[in-house]
Amino acid sequence: MREKVRKFGLIFCSALLLGGCSAAPLSQALRDFSRLLDGAPVLGQVSLSPLRQLDPLLLRPASLYPQLNEMPLPALSALYQYSQHCSGSLEGIPPAFQQFEQAQCQQTDLPEQWFVAHPVYPLGGSTAWHYLQRHPAEAGRLQAYLHVRERPQALGGVGQLSDDNLDALANGQTWLMQDGVLWRQQAQQWLRYAPEVWQPLAKRAGVELVAAGGRCDVVLGTLCAIPATSYANGWRVLLAVALLAALLALGWTGWQRRRLQQRQRFIVQMLTHELRTPISQLGNVVEHFRRDFDSLSADAQAGFGELADSVQRMRQMAEASRHYLAGDGIRDVLEAPVKITLSDWLWHIAEAHPGLTFCLDSDLEVELPLYWSSLCLNNLLDNAFRHGKPPVRLCASCRNGRLILEISDGGDLGVKALPQLRRELSSRAGMGLGLSIVQRVTRRLGGKLTLSGPPTTFTLELPCEQ
C-alpha cells in the first residue's frame, strides 16, 4: 500500500508540473488577447466615472425588490396603502420615509441631499423613481439617483445587463459576457466588443472564454479562460495518461471515491435544475407585490400563499437531498414511502399545470416516496408543456403493485432509446438534463421510464404499496 501511495505521489506531482507548464503559456495567450483587443473596434464604451459616483445600491438588482430584511411586511403594507391613498397610519415607518410620503402627498419638494442619503425605497426601486411619479418635472435633477434598471438606455446600456452581471460589476469584476457581447474594463472605462470582433481575436491568441461553472484555468470575473483546443491537446493527453495511471494505482479505494463523487455531482445537478421553478416563482410573486399590490387583498394572502408553497417545496427538496446523501451507500433509500390518496396527489399536480387533462382508472390509497415521485412527474409534465404540442394528458393506473403514469402530448416523437433522445435534446432549454434526472431517480426507486409514440408518450412506472 505504501508503494502505491508513493507511486501516486510521483504521478500527481507530474500532473501538477504539466498543469504548471500550461499556466505560463495561457497567461501569455491572455496578454496577447488583451493587446489584440486594444486595437479592435468597440461596439460601445462607458466611462467608469459616472458608475463610481453611483451609490452601489443603485447597481444591485436586489434593490428593485421589497426590502423585507429592513422592514417587516405589515409596515411595508401600511407604507404601500399610504403611498396610494395618502391616508392611514405610518406607525413603524422610519422617520425619513414618513417625511418622503408626506412630501409626496403634500406636493412639496425634497432636497437633493435627501436622495443621496436614502437611495432605495422600502417597497423596491429607487426613491427618485417613486418621487418622479408625482414630480415628473424634476427628472433632470434626479436622473443621477435612479437605479440603472430604471434608465436602461443610459450609462451605455449598463441597466440591460443580467442580474448576475450587474452584481459582478458592482463587486468590481473586470470581464463580463452579455448575450455574446464581451464587456472589458480597460483604461478607466468599460469597452464592449461584438462577438464577430472578439471571438476571432481569442482564437488567434489561442484562448477560449466560457461561462463559469465548468473547467476554469484562469478566472476572469464571471468568465473562465481555457486554452484553445489545438493549443492544449498535447498536455491534455499527457495529463489524462497521468491521471489514468493514478486511478489504476489507487484501485478499489479510487473507484469508491469516484463513485461517491458521481453521486454528489448528480445531486448538485438535480438541485440546480429543480430550484429554477421555485426561485422563479419567488421572483414573480415579489415583483407582483411591488407593481400590482393594489389588485391584491389587504393581506396579500393569495400571492404569499404561492410564496409559502415555493419555500416549502425547496425545504422538502433540501430534506430529501439530505436523506439521500446520508444513505449508507448500500441500500441507498431515497425517501421513506408516504401513504396518499392517488386522486388527491394527482389533483395537486394538475393544479400546477393549467391545461392538463388527467384520467384515473380507480382511486386508491398507495404508499410512494412522495417527493421524488412528484419531482419525476413534474419534470415530465414540464417537458410536455414546454417542448411538446397540446393537448397534454396524464393517465394513471395501478397494476401488480406498480403505479403506471402515462404522460402524452400531440408531438410526433417515435420510439427511441432515452440516452439517444437526451443527447439530441440536450441543447433545448435543459430538457436533456430533466430527462436524465427523471431516468436516474426512477431507476433508484426501482421503476423504469419508457418512450413510445407518436403521439409522444412517456410511461413512468413506479413501485407502490396499496
C-alpha positions in Angstrom: 0.0 0.0 0.0 2.9 2.4 0.9 4.4 1.7 -2.5 1.1 2.5 -4.2 0.9 5.8 -2.3 4.5 6.7 -3.3 3.7 6.0 -7.0 0.6 8.0 -6.8 2.5 10.9 -5.3 5.0 10.8 -8.1 2.2 10.7 -10.7 0.3 13.5 -9.0 3.4 15.7 -8.9 4.0 15.1 -12.6 0.4 16.1 -13.3 0.9 19.3 -11.3 4.1 20.0 -13.3 2.2 19.5 -16.5 -0.5 21.8 -15.3 2.1 24.4 -14.3 3.7 24.2 -17.7 0.3 25.1 -19.2 -0.3 28.1 -16.9 2.5 30.2 -18.3 1.5 29.8 -22.0 -2.1 30.5 -21.1 -1.1 33.7 -19.2 0.9 34.8 -22.3 -2.1 34.0 -24.5 -4.3 36.2 -22.4 -1.8 39.1 -22.6 -1.8 38.6 -26.4 -5.6 38.6 -26.5 -5.7 41.9 -24.4 -3.2 43.5 -26.8 -5.3 42.5 -29.8 -8.4 43.9 -28.1 -6.6 47.2 -27.6 -6.6 47.8 -31.3 -10.0 46.3 -32.1 -13.2 48.3 -32.9 -15.6 48.7 -30.0 -19.4 48.4 -30.0 -19.7 51.0 -27.3 -18.0 52.3 -24.2 -18.9 53.6 -20.7 -16.8 55.8 -18.5 -16.1 54.4 -15.0 -16.5 57.9 -13.5 -20.4 58.1 -13.5 -20.6 54.5 -12.4 -18.3 55.1 -9.4 -20.4 58.2 -8.5 -23.5 56.0 -8.2 -24.5 54.6 -4.8 -23.7 50.8 -5.0 -27.3 50.0 -4.1 -28.4 51.6 -7.4 -26.5 48.9 -9.2 -27.7 45.9 -7.2 -30.7 44.0 -8.7 -31.9 43.2 -5.1 -32.7 47.0 -4.6 -35.6 46.6 -7.0 -37.5 44.3 -4.7 -39.2 45.0 -1.3 -36.7 45.3 1.4 -38.1 42.6 3.7 -34.8 42.4 5.6 -35.1 46.1 6.5 -38.8 46.4 7.3 -41.5 43.9 8.3 -44.3 43.0 6.0 -47.1 44.8 8.0 -45.1 48.0 7.8 -44.5 47.6 4.1 -48.2 47.1 3.6 -49.1 50.2 5.6 -46.5 52.2 3.6 -48.0 51.0 0.3 -51.5 51.9 1.4 -50.4 55.4 2.4 -48.4 55.9 -0.8 -51.5 55.1 -2.8 -54.2 56.9 -0.9 -52.4 59.5 1.3 -54.2 58.2 4.3 -53.7 55.7 7.0 -51.1 55.1 9.7 -47.3 55.5 9.2 -46.5 53.9 12.6 -43.4 51.7 12.4 -42.2 53.6 9.3 -38.7 55.2 9.7 -38.9 59.0 10.0 -37.1 59.6 6.7 -39.8 57.7 4.8 -42.6 59.3 6.7 -41.1 62.6 5.5 -41.0 61.3 2.0 -44.6 60.2 1.9 -45.8 63.5 3.4 -43.8 65.4 0.8 -45.4 63.2 -1.9 -48.9 63.8 -0.7 -48.5 67.5 0.0 -46.6 68.1 -3.3 -43.6 69.6 -1.5 -40.0 69.4 -2.7 -37.3 67.3 -1.1 -33.7 68.5 -1.3 -31.2 66.6 -3.4 -29.2 65.5 -0.4 -32.2 63.6 0.9 -32.0 61.2 -2.1 -28.2 60.9 -1.6 -28.9 59.7 2.0 -31.8 57.4 1.1 -31.3 55.9 -2.4 -33.6 52.9 -2.2 -37.3 52.9 -1.4 -38.5 50.2 1.1 -41.1 48.8 -1.5 -38.3 48.4 -4.1 -36.8 50.6 -6.7 -35.1 54.0 -6.1 -36.7 56.8 -4.1 -36.0 59.1 -7.0 -38.2 56.9 -9.3 -41.1 56.9 -6.9 -40.7 60.7 -6.4 -40.7 61.3 -10.1 -44.1 59.6 -10.5 -45.6 62.7 -8.9 -42.9 65.2 -9.7 -42.0 64.5 -13.4 -40.7 68.0 -13.8 -37.8 67.0 -11.5 -36.5 64.3 -13.9 -33.4 66.3 -15.0 -32.3 67.0 -11.4 -32.8 63.4 -10.2 -31.6 61.3 -13.1 -28.4 60.5 -11.2 -30.3 58.9 -8.4 -32.3 56.4 -10.4 -31.4 52.7 -10.4 -29.7 51.7 -13.6 -32.6 49.4 -14.4 -34.9 52.4 -14.3 -32.9 54.1 -17.0 -31.8 51.1 -19.2 -30.6 53.2 -22.1 -28.4 55.5 -20.0 -24.8 54.7 -19.0 -24.1 52.8 -22.1 -26.8 50.2 -21.5 -25.5 49.0 -18.1 -29.1 48.7 -17.0 -29.7 46.0 -19.6 -27.1 43.6 -18.0 -28.4 40.4 -16.3 -28.7 40.2 -12.6 -25.5 38.1 -12.3 -23.6 40.6 -14.4 -24.9 43.6 -12.5 -23.8 42.0 -9.2 -20.4 41.2 -10.8 -20.0 44.8 -12.0 -20.9 46.1 -8.5 -18.4 43.7 -7.0 -15.6 45.1 -9.1 -15.2 42.4 -11.7 -13.5 43.5 -14.9 -14.8 41.0 -17.5 -18.4 40.3 -18.4 -20.4 38.5 -21.1 -23.9 39.5 -22.1 -25.7 37.8 -25.0 -22.3 37.1 -26.7 -21.1 40.7 -26.3 -17.8 40.9 -24.3 -17.5 43.7 -21.7 -14.0 44.6 -20.6 -12.8 47.2 -18.2 -9.8 49.0 -19.5 -8.3 52.5 -19.0 -11.0 53.8 -16.7 -13.9 52.7 -18.9 -15.9 49.7 -19.9 -15.5 48.6 -23.5 -17.9 46.4 -25.4 -16.9 44.1 -28.3 -19.3 42.4 -30.7 -18.9 38.6 -31.0 -17.7 38.8 -34.6 -14.9 41.1 -33.3 -13.6 39.4 -30.1 -14.1 35.7 -31.0 -11.6 35.6 -33.9 -9.1 37.5 -31.8 -9.5 35.0 -29.0 -9.0 32.1 -31.4 -5.9 33.8 -32.9 -4.4 34.3 -29.4 -5.1 30.6 -28.6 -7.6 31.2 -25.8 -11.3 30.4 -25.2 -13.7 32.4 -22.9 -16.5 30.4 -21.4 -19.1 31.0 -18.7 -18.1 30.0 -15.2 -19.3 26.6 -13.9 -17.2 24.1 -15.8 -13.5 23.8 -16.3 -11.7 27.0 -15.3 -8.0 27.5 -15.8 -7.9 31.3 -15.2 -10.8 33.2 -13.7 -11.8 36.5 -15.5 -14.6 37.9 -13.4 -17.7 36.0 -14.4 -15.8 34.2 -17.2 -13.2 31.4 -17.3 -10.3 31.3 -19.7 -9.1 28.0 -21.1 -6.6 27.1 -23.8 -7.9 26.7 -27.3 -8.3 23.1 -28.3 -5.4 23.0 -30.7 -3.2 24.7 -28.2 -3.9 22.3 -25.3 -4.1 18.9 -27.0 -0.5 17.9 -26.1 -0.5 18.5 -22.4 -4.1 17.3 -22.0 -3.2 13.9 -23.4 -0.2 13.7 -21.0 -2.3 14.8 -18.1 -5.0 12.3 -19.0 -2.4 9.4 -19.1 -1.0 10.5 -15.7 -4.5 10.7 -14.1 -5.4 7.3 -15.6 -2.3 5.7 -14.1 -3.1 7.3 -10.7 -6.6 5.8 -10.8 -5.3 2.4 -11.6 -2.8 2.6 -8.8 -5.4 3.5 -6.3 -7.5 0.5 -7.2 -10.6 -0.2 -5.1 -10.3 3.0 -3.0 -10.1 5.2 -6.0 -13.1 3.6 -7.6 -15.2 4.1 -4.4 -14.1 7.7 -4.2 -15.1 8.2 -7.9 -18.5 6.6 -7.3 -19.1 8.9 -4.4 -18.1 11.9 -6.5 -20.5 10.9 -9.2 -23.4 10.6 -6.7 -22.6 14.1 -5.3 -22.4 15.6 -8.8 -25.8 14.2 -9.6 -27.3 15.7 -6.5 -25.8 19.1 -7.4 -27.2 18.8 -10.9 -30.6 17.9 -9.6 -30.7 20.8 -7.1 -29.7 23.3 -9.7 -32.3 22.1 -12.2 -35.2 21.8 -9.7 -34.5 25.1 -7.9 -35.2 27.1 -11.1 -39.0 26.8 -10.8 -39.4 27.9 -7.1 -36.9 30.7 -7.4 -38.7 31.9 -10.5 -42.0 31.8 -8.6 -40.5 33.8 -5.7 -39.2 36.4 -8.0 -42.6 36.7 -9.8 -44.6 37.0 -6.6 -42.3 39.6 -5.2 -42.4 41.6 -8.4 -46.2 41.2 -8.5 -46.2 42.5 -4.9 -44.2 45.6 -5.9 -46.0 46.6 -9.1 -49.6 45.3 -8.7 -50.2 45.3 -5.0 -53.4 47.3 -5.2 -55.0 44.4 -7.1 -54.5 42.1 -4.2 -56.4 41.7 -1.0 -55.2 43.6 2.1 -53.1 40.8 3.5 -52.0 39.6 0.1 -52.9 36.1 1.0 -53.1 34.7 -2.5 -49.6 35.9 -3.6 -47.9 35.0 -0.5 -49.6 31.6 -0.5 -47.7 30.9 -3.6 -44.5 32.2 -2.0 -45.0 29.9 1.0 -45.7 26.9 -1.2 -42.4 27.5 -3.1 -40.4 27.9 0.1 -42.0 24.7 1.4 -41.0 22.9 -1.9 -37.4 24.0 -1.5 -37.4 22.8 2.0 -38.7 19.4 1.0 -36.1 19.1 -1.7 -33.3 20.0 0.7 -34.6 17.5 3.3 -34.9 14.7 0.6 -31.4 15.5 -0.7 -30.0 15.4 2.9 -31.7 12.0 3.3 -30.2 10.8 0.1 -26.7 11.9 0.8 -26.9 10.4 4.3 -27.5 6.9 2.8 -25.3 4.1 3.8 -24.1 3.5 0.3 -25.6 0.0 0.2 -29.4 0.3 0.2 -29.4 4.0 -1.0 -33.0 4.5 0.1 -34.0 7.8 -1.3 -37.1 8.5 0.8 -39.5 6.7 3.2 -42.8 5.9 1.4 -45.8 8.1 2.4 -49.4 6.9 2.3 -51.5 9.1 0.0 -54.8 9.1 -1.9 -54.0 8.9 -5.6 -56.7 11.3 -6.7 -55.6 14.0 -4.2 -52.0 13.8 -5.3 -52.8 14.0 -9.0 -55.2 16.9 -8.4 -52.4 18.7 -6.6 -50.0 18.0 -9.5 -52.6 19.1 -12.1 -53.2 22.5 -10.3 -49.6 23.5 -11.1 -50.1 22.7 -14.9 -53.1 24.6 -16.3 -54.5 22.9 -19.4 -53.6 19.4 -18.2 -56.2 16.6 -18.6 -55.8 13.6 -16.4 -57.7 10.3 -16.1 -57.6 7.8 -13.3 -58.8 4.2 -13.5 -59.7 3.9 -9.9 -58.9 5.9 -6.7 -56.7 4.1 -4.3 -54.6 4.7 -1.3 -50.9 3.9 -2.1 -47.6 4.3 -0.4 -45.0 6.3 -2.5 -41.7 8.2 -2.0 -43.8 11.3 -2.4 -41.2 14.0 -3.1 -39.1 12.0 -5.6 -42.2 10.7 -7.4 -43.6 14.3 -7.7 -40.3 15.5 -9.0 -40.2 12.9 -11.8 -43.8 13.5 -12.8 -43.5 17.3 -12.7 -40.3 17.2 -14.8 -42.1 15.1 -17.5 -45.1 17.4 -17.5 -42.9 20.5 -17.7 -41.2 18.9 -20.7 -44.5 18.1 -22.4 -45.8 21.7 -22.0 -42.6 23.4 -23.0 -41.4 21.1 -25.8 -44.5 19.1 -26.9 -47.7 20.1 -28.5 -51.2 20.3 -27.0 -53.2 18.5 -25.7 -51.2 17.2 -22.8 -52.8 14.2 -21.0 -51.9 12.2 -17.8 -53.3 8.8 -17.3 -52.8 6.8 -14.1 -53.5 3.2 -13.1 -52.2 0.6 -10.7 -51.3 -2.9 -11.8 -49.5 -5.6 -10.0 -48.0 -3.4 -7.3 -46.8 -0.7 -9.7 -48.2 2.7 -10.4 -48.3 3.4 -14.2 -48.2 7.1 -15.2 -48.6 7.9 -18.9 -47.8 11.5 -20.0 -48.7 12.2 -23.6 -48.8 15.2 -25.9 -49.5 16.0 -29.5 -45.9 15.6 -30.5 -44.5 13.1 -33.0 -41.5 11.6 -31.2 -41.3 7.9 -32.1 -39.8 5.0 -30.2 -36.2 5.9 -29.2 -33.7 4.9 -26.6 -33.8 7.5 -23.9 -30.0 8.1 -23.9 -30.1 8.9 -27.6 -33.1 11.3 -27.0 -31.3 13.1 -24.2 -28.3 13.7 -26.4 -30.5 15.1 -29.2 -32.4 17.4 -26.9 -29.6 18.4 -24.5 -29.4 21.9 -26.1 -33.1 22.6 -25.8 -33.6 24.6 -22.5 -32.4 21.8 -20.2 -34.8 19.1 -21.5 -31.9 16.6 -21.7 -30.9 17.3 -18.1 -34.6 16.9 -16.9 -34.9 13.5 -18.6 -31.6 12.4 -17.2 -32.8 13.3 -13.7 -36.1 11.5 -14.1 -34.5 8.4 -15.5 -31.9 8.2 -12.8 -34.3 8.8 -10.0 -36.8 6.3 -11.4 -34.1 3.7 -11.6 -33.1 4.3 -8.0 -36.7 4.0 -6.9 -36.9 0.6 -8.6 -39.1 1.8 -11.5 -38.5 2.5 -15.2 -39.1 5.2 -17.8 -40.0 4.4 -21.4 -40.9 6.4 -24.5 -43.4 5.4 -27.2 -45.3 7.2 -30.0 -46.4 9.0 -31.9 -48.1 10.7 -30.2 -45.2 11.3 -27.8 -45.9 9.3 -24.7 -43.6 8.9 -21.7 -44.5 6.0 -19.4 -43.3 6.2 -15.8 -43.6 3.0 -13.8 -43.0 3.2 -10.0 -43.3 0.5 -7.3 -46.1 1.2 -4.8 -47.8 -0.5 -1.9 -51.6 -0.5 -1.6 
